[in-house]
């Protein structure tokens, strides 16, 4: 093999021709963000570019999202590598003063899905010119609605995107990691997530006579304070379950006890066992807390996602690919996040791994970095080339 035929050289040559286009593509997505299951323009743009490269993408049955297979001659029917990107945005108003600021009011790519999409698209474009060098067929998966609960992954899986795969990979922007680097861990890299809604009701009444009614606000307050603490005593602490409220609402005036009140929040668990325990324990626990006040209790839990659990062999393969194109020093270790990620559903069925993709500019002060899901989030676009090079090297195999 000559130096010019080396896989890394081939990838970097192709990437040098594509990088500015991929940055422009990302900026176009950023300026035109779309919410989950409404990503019509985004889907069309991806399809058009893949078709222009001579590929044959297929829109998912949900109407948004797509898949595209790259199968070298003679590899038909062989197990495939899946590369997944999420394509939806968040219901957040973009506050950045940049030319590619969101043109859709109240919608913004504040989690980096425009970067994820550009990485997987770019990988497909690189591989389209290197089919004869691929060691396995590759499936590009552009998944809708990751930000919804439940997310778009279950519907995407139901559409058959995992059929024929024996491994699947994803990347997620990480503002704590410098651009040009990725970070990995074996085992759980994200946490389980559910949403919980508690609705208490009673007859209402005058605040001067609480003994004649149900003191609903007091009951809500007790549930808000006691449920997170008691949960930690009801489930195995090794499961790492936590309950945090994000909304509490009751009443309209100071001298009337309301008839209805609500609490809403999230339950997160580090381990699959803790997730299932919390789901089983919380409804009855909340009823027991509210019972002395005489309130009627409704507890609704919306199942979100299990932990994203990275397979050890897949982490090793992704590490080797990253080291081959970025160097050994560019691969770090990350800690488990309490965030939820519906790529976890795919890893429940097919082994694989998610990597943290560094998007922090080299000269940025870590204390001033804008985090994910903030209106000013704007990743260093050099991360696109990093992600494309790693995924492309993964598909071409290692020396």
C-alpha positions as CSV (number, residue, x, y, z in Angstrom):
1,X,0.0,0.0,0.0
2,X,1.4,3.4,-1.0
3,X,1.1,6.4,1.2
4,X,-1.5,7.9,-1.2
5,X,-3.5,4.6,-0.9
6,X,-3.6,4.7,2.9
7,X,-7.2,4.8,4.2
8,X,-6.5,7.8,6.4
9,X,-4.9,9.7,3.5
10,X,-7.9,8.9,1.3
11,X,-10.3,10.1,3.9
12,X,-8.5,13.3,4.5
13,X,-8.2,14.1,0.8
14,X,-11.9,13.6,0.3
15,X,-12.7,15.5,3.4
16,X,-10.6,18.5,2.4
17,X,-12.9,18.8,-0.7
18,X,-16.1,18.5,1.3
19,X,-15.5,20.4,4.6
20,X,-16.6,23.8,3.5
21,X,-19.7,22.4,1.9
22,X,-20.6,20.5,5.1
23,X,-20.2,23.6,7.2
24,X,-22.5,25.4,4.8
25,X,-24.9,22.5,5.0
26,X,-24.9,22.7,8.8
27,X,-25.5,26.4,8.8
28,X,-28.4,26.0,6.4
29,X,-29.9,23.4,8.8
30,X,-29.2,25.8,11.7
31,X,-31.1,28.6,10.0
32,X,-34.1,26.4,9.2
33,X,-34.6,24.1,12.3
34,X,-37.6,21.9,12.6
35,X,-39.2,20.1,15.6
36,X,-39.6,16.4,16.1
37,X,-41.6,14.6,13.3
38,X,-41.9,17.9,11.5
39,X,-38.4,17.8,9.9
40,X,-39.7,17.9,6.3
41,X,-37.3,20.4,4.9
42,X,-34.3,18.8,6.7
43,X,-35.2,15.4,5.4
44,X,-35.6,16.7,1.8
45,X,-32.2,18.5,2.0
46,X,-30.4,15.3,3.1
47,X,-32.1,13.2,0.5
48,X,-31.2,15.6,-2.3
49,X,-27.5,15.7,-1.4
50,X,-27.3,11.9,-1.1
51,X,-29.0,11.4,-4.4
52,X,-26.6,13.9,-6.0
53,X,-23.8,11.7,-4.8
54,X,-25.3,8.7,-6.6
55,X,-26.8,7.1,-3.5
56,X,-30.4,5.8,-2.9
57,X,-31.8,7.1,0.3
58,X,-35.3,6.2,1.5
59,X,-37.6,8.3,3.6
60,X,-38.9,6.7,6.8
61,X,-42.6,5.8,7.1
62,X,-43.1,8.5,9.7
63,X,-42.7,11.0,6.9
64,X,-39.5,12.5,8.2
65,X,-36.0,11.0,8.6
66,X,-34.4,8.6,6.2
67,X,-32.0,5.7,5.7
68,X,-29.3,5.2,3.0
69,X,-27.3,2.0,2.5
70,X,-23.8,2.0,1.0
71,X,-23.1,-1.6,-0.1
72,X,-19.8,-2.4,-2.0
73,X,-20.0,-4.9,-4.8
74,X,-19.9,-8.4,-3.5
75,X,-21.0,-7.5,0.0
76,X,-24.7,-7.7,-0.5
77,X,-26.4,-9.4,2.4
78,X,-23.4,-9.1,4.7
79,X,-23.9,-7.6,8.3
80,X,-23.8,-3.8,8.2
81,X,-22.5,-0.9,10.4
82,X,-25.1,1.6,11.3
83,X,-24.3,5.3,11.7
84,X,-27.1,7.3,13.3
85,X,-27.7,11.0,13.5
86,X,-30.7,12.8,15.0
87,X,-32.2,15.6,12.9
88,X,-34.7,17.5,15.1
89,X,-34.3,20.9,16.9
90,X,-35.6,22.3,20.2
91,X,-38.5,24.7,21.0
92,X,-36.0,27.4,22.0
93,X,-35.6,30.9,20.7
94,X,-32.1,31.4,19.0
95,X,-30.3,34.5,20.6
96,X,-27.1,34.3,18.6
97,X,-25.9,37.2,16.5
98,X,-24.7,35.1,13.5
99,X,-25.7,35.0,9.8
100,X,-27.1,31.5,10.2
101,X,-29.3,32.4,13.2
102,X,-32.6,30.5,13.2
103,X,-35.3,31.9,10.9
104,X,-38.0,29.8,12.5
105,X,-39.3,31.7,15.6
106,X,-39.1,29.7,18.8
107,X,-37.1,26.8,17.2
108,X,-33.3,26.3,17.5
109,X,-30.7,23.7,17.0
110,X,-29.5,24.1,20.6
111,X,-28.3,20.5,21.0
112,X,-26.0,20.1,18.0
113,X,-28.2,17.9,15.9
114,X,-27.3,20.0,12.9
115,X,-23.7,18.9,13.5
116,X,-24.6,15.3,14.0
117,X,-26.6,15.3,10.7
118,X,-23.7,17.0,8.9
119,X,-21.3,14.4,10.3
120,X,-23.3,11.4,9.1
121,X,-24.1,13.0,5.8
122,X,-20.4,13.9,5.3
123,X,-19.4,10.3,6.1
124,X,-21.8,9.0,3.4
125,X,-20.3,11.4,0.9
126,X,-16.7,10.3,1.7
127,X,-17.6,6.6,1.6
128,X,-19.5,7.1,-1.7
129,X,-16.1,7.7,-3.3
130,X,-14.4,4.9,-1.4
131,X,-16.8,2.0,-1.7
132,X,-14.1,-0.4,-2.9
133,X,-12.1,0.3,0.3
134,X,-14.9,-0.4,2.8
135,X,-14.7,-3.5,5.0
136,X,-18.4,-3.8,5.6
137,X,-21.6,-2.3,4.2
138,X,-22.8,0.9,6.0
139,X,-26.3,2.2,6.7
140,X,-26.7,5.9,7.3
141,X,-29.7,6.5,9.7
142,X,-31.1,10.0,10.0
143,X,-33.6,9.7,12.9
144,X,-36.4,12.2,13.7
145,X,-37.7,13.4,17.0
146,X,-34.9,12.6,19.5
147,X,-36.0,15.5,21.7
148,X,-39.5,14.2,22.2
149,X,-40.6,11.9,25.0
150,X,-41.0,9.2,23.9
151,X,-38.5,9.9,21.2
152,X,-38.4,8.9,17.6
153,X,-36.1,6.0,18.0
154,X,-38.8,3.3,18.7
155,X,-40.7,4.2,15.5
156,X,-37.5,4.3,13.6
157,X,-36.6,0.8,14.9
158,X,-40.1,-0.4,14.0
159,X,-39.5,0.7,10.5
160,X,-36.7,-1.8,10.2
161,X,-33.6,0.4,10.3
162,X,-31.7,-2.1,12.5
163,X,-32.4,-5.1,10.3
164,X,-29.2,-6.5,9.0
165,X,-27.0,-4.4,11.4
166,X,-24.5,-6.1,13.7
167,X,-23.2,-2.8,15.2
168,X,-24.5,0.8,15.4
169,X,-22.8,4.0,16.3
170,X,-23.6,7.6,17.1
171,X,-21.9,10.8,18.2
172,X,-23.2,13.7,20.4
173,X,-21.8,17.2,20.7
174,X,-20.0,17.8,24.0
175,X,-19.1,21.4,25.0
176,X,-16.8,20.1,27.7
177,X,-14.5,18.4,25.2
178,X,-12.2,20.4,22.9
179,X,-12.8,20.3,19.1
180,X,-10.6,17.7,17.4
181,X,-11.2,15.2,20.2
182,X,-13.8,12.5,21.1
183,X,-14.5,11.0,24.5
184,X,-15.8,7.5,25.2
185,X,-16.7,5.2,28.1
186,X,-17.6,1.5,28.3
187,X,-21.0,0.8,29.8
188,X,-23.6,3.5,30.5
189,X,-22.8,6.9,29.0
190,X,-26.2,8.5,29.5
191,X,-29.0,7.8,32.0
192,X,-32.6,6.6,31.9
193,X,-35.2,9.3,31.8
194,X,-39.0,9.4,32.4
195,X,-41.4,12.3,32.9
196,X,-43.8,12.3,35.8
197,X,-47.0,14.3,36.2
198,X,-48.7,14.4,39.6
199,X,-52.3,15.8,39.8
200,X,-53.9,16.3,43.2
201,X,-57.6,17.2,43.6
202,X,-60.0,18.0,46.4
203,X,-63.2,20.1,47.0
204,X,-61.3,23.4,47.5
205,X,-62.4,25.8,50.2
206,X,-61.6,28.9,52.3
207,X,-58.1,29.3,53.8
208,X,-59.8,30.2,57.1
209,X,-61.3,26.7,57.4
210,X,-58.7,24.2,56.1
211,X,-60.1,21.6,58.5
212,X,-63.2,21.4,56.4
213,X,-61.5,20.6,53.1
214,X,-58.3,19.2,51.7
215,X,-55.4,21.6,52.1
216,X,-54.2,20.9,48.6
217,X,-51.2,23.3,48.5
218,X,-49.8,21.7,51.6
219,X,-50.3,18.3,50.1
220,X,-48.5,19.4,47.0
221,X,-45.7,20.8,49.0
222,X,-45.2,17.6,50.9
223,X,-45.1,15.6,47.7
224,X,-42.6,18.0,46.2
225,X,-40.3,17.8,49.2
226,X,-40.7,14.2,50.4
227,X,-41.0,12.2,47.2
228,X,-37.4,12.8,46.0
229,X,-36.0,12.0,49.5
230,X,-38.1,8.9,50.1
231,X,-37.4,7.6,46.6
232,X,-33.8,7.4,47.6
233,X,-34.8,5.2,50.5
234,X,-37.2,2.9,48.6
235,X,-35.0,1.9,45.7
236,X,-31.5,0.5,45.7
237,X,-29.1,3.5,45.7
238,X,-26.7,1.7,43.4
239,X,-29.3,2.3,40.7
240,X,-28.7,6.1,41.0
241,X,-32.3,7.2,40.7
242,X,-33.2,10.9,41.3
243,X,-36.5,12.8,41.0
244,X,-36.4,16.6,40.3
245,X,-39.4,18.7,39.8
246,X,-39.6,21.3,37.1
247,X,-43.1,22.7,37.5
248,X,-45.6,23.2,40.4
249,X,-48.9,24.9,39.9
250,X,-52.0,25.4,42.1
251,X,-54.4,28.2,42.9
252,X,-55.2,31.7,41.7
253,X,-55.7,33.7,44.9
254,X,-54.3,34.0,48.4
255,X,-57.5,33.2,50.4
256,X,-58.9,30.2,48.5
257,X,-57.6,26.6,48.8
258,X,-57.6,25.4,45.2
259,X,-59.4,22.3,44.0
260,X,-56.6,21.1,41.7
261,X,-52.8,21.3,41.7
262,X,-50.0,19.7,39.6
263,X,-46.4,18.8,39.9
264,X,-44.3,17.8,36.9
265,X,-40.7,16.7,36.7
266,X,-38.2,14.1,35.5
267,X,-37.0,10.8,37.0
268,X,-33.4,9.9,36.0
269,X,-31.5,6.7,36.8
270,X,-27.9,5.7,36.2
271,X,-28.7,2.0,35.8
272,X,-31.5,0.0,34.1
273,X,-32.4,-1.7,37.4
274,X,-32.9,1.7,39.1
275,X,-35.0,2.9,36.3
276,X,-37.4,0.0,36.6
277,X,-37.5,0.2,40.4
278,X,-38.4,3.9,40.3
279,X,-41.2,3.3,37.8
280,X,-42.7,0.7,40.1
281,X,-42.3,2.6,43.4
282,X,-43.1,6.2,42.7
283,X,-46.8,6.1,42.1
284,X,-47.6,4.3,45.3
285,X,-45.0,6.4,47.2
286,X,-46.7,9.7,46.1
287,X,-50.2,8.4,47.1
288,X,-48.9,7.5,50.6
289,X,-47.5,11.0,51.0
290,X,-50.7,12.7,49.9
291,X,-53.1,10.3,51.7
292,X,-53.2,12.2,55.2
293,X,-54.5,15.3,53.4
294,X,-57.4,13.5,51.8
295,X,-56.4,14.5,48.3
296,X,-57.3,12.4,45.3
297,X,-54.1,11.4,43.5
298,X,-53.3,10.8,39.9
299,X,-49.8,9.9,38.9
300,X,-48.9,9.7,35.2
301,X,-45.4,8.5,34.2
302,X,-44.3,8.8,30.5
303,X,-41.6,6.3,29.8
304,X,-38.7,8.1,28.1
305,X,-35.5,6.1,27.5
306,X,-33.2,3.6,29.2
307,X,-29.5,4.3,29.8
308,X,-27.3,4.3,26.7
309,X,-25.0,1.4,27.3
310,X,-21.8,1.3,25.2
311,X,-20.5,-2.2,24.2
312,X,-16.9,-2.8,25.1
313,X,-15.9,-4.2,21.7
314,X,-17.6,-1.3,19.9
315,X,-15.8,1.2,22.1
316,X,-12.6,-0.4,21.2
317,X,-13.3,-0.3,17.5
318,X,-14.4,3.4,17.7
319,X,-11.3,4.2,19.7
320,X,-9.0,2.5,17.2
321,X,-10.7,4.4,14.3
322,X,-10.4,7.7,16.1
323,X,-6.7,7.1,17.0
324,X,-6.0,6.2,13.4
325,X,-7.1,9.6,12.0
326,X,-6.8,11.9,15.0
327,X,-3.9,10.4,17.0
328,X,-3.9,8.6,20.3
329,X,-4.0,11.8,22.3
330,X,-7.3,12.8,20.8
331,X,-9.3,10.1,22.4
332,X,-10.4,10.7,26.0
333,X,-12.6,9.1,28.7
334,X,-15.9,10.7,29.5
335,X,-18.2,10.3,32.6
336,X,-21.8,9.1,32.5
337,X,-24.3,11.9,32.0
338,X,-27.6,12.2,33.7
339,X,-29.1,13.3,30.3
340,X,-31.4,11.0,28.4
341,X,-30.8,9.9,24.8
342,X,-33.1,7.7,22.7
343,X,-30.2,6.1,20.8
344,X,-30.3,3.9,23.9
345,X,-33.2,2.0,22.4
346,X,-31.0,1.0,19.4
347,X,-28.3,-0.2,21.7
348,X,-30.9,-2.4,23.5
349,X,-31.1,-4.4,20.3
350,X,-27.7,-4.0,18.5
351,X,-24.3,-3.6,20.2
352,X,-22.6,-0.4,19.5
353,X,-21.4,2.9,21.1
354,X,-22.0,6.6,21.4
355,X,-19.1,9.0,21.5
356,X,-18.8,12.5,22.9
357,X,-17.8,14.8,20.0
358,X,-15.7,17.7,21.1
359,X,-17.1,21.1,20.1
360,X,-15.4,23.5,22.4
361,X,-13.2,26.0,20.6
362,X,-9.5,25.6,21.5
363,X,-9.2,29.0,23.1
364,X,-12.5,29.1,24.9
365,X,-12.6,29.6,28.6
366,X,-14.3,26.4,30.0
367,X,-16.1,28.5,32.6
368,X,-17.8,30.5,29.8
369,X,-18.7,27.7,27.5
370,X,-22.4,27.7,26.5
371,X,-23.9,24.4,27.4
372,X,-26.4,22.2,25.4
373,X,-30.0,23.3,25.4
374,X,-29.1,26.9,25.9
375,X,-30.2,29.5,23.4
376,X,-26.7,30.7,22.6
377,X,-25.2,27.2,22.0
378,X,-23.0,27.4,18.9
379,X,-20.4,24.6,18.5
380,X,-17.0,24.9,16.8
381,X,-17.7,23.7,13.3
382,X,-14.3,22.0,13.1
383,X,-16.1,19.1,14.9
384,X,-17.8,18.1,11.7
385,X,-14.5,17.1,10.1
386,X,-13.5,15.3,13.2
387,X,-16.7,13.2,13.2
388,X,-16.6,12.5,9.5
389,X,-13.0,11.3,9.7
390,X,-13.7,9.0,12.6
391,X,-16.8,7.4,11.2
392,X,-15.2,7.1,7.8
393,X,-12.2,5.3,9.2
394,X,-14.5,3.0,11.2
395,X,-16.1,2.0,7.9
396,X,-12.7,1.4,6.1
397,X,-11.3,-0.7,8.9
398,X,-7.9,-0.5,10.6
399,X,-4.4,-1.5,9.7
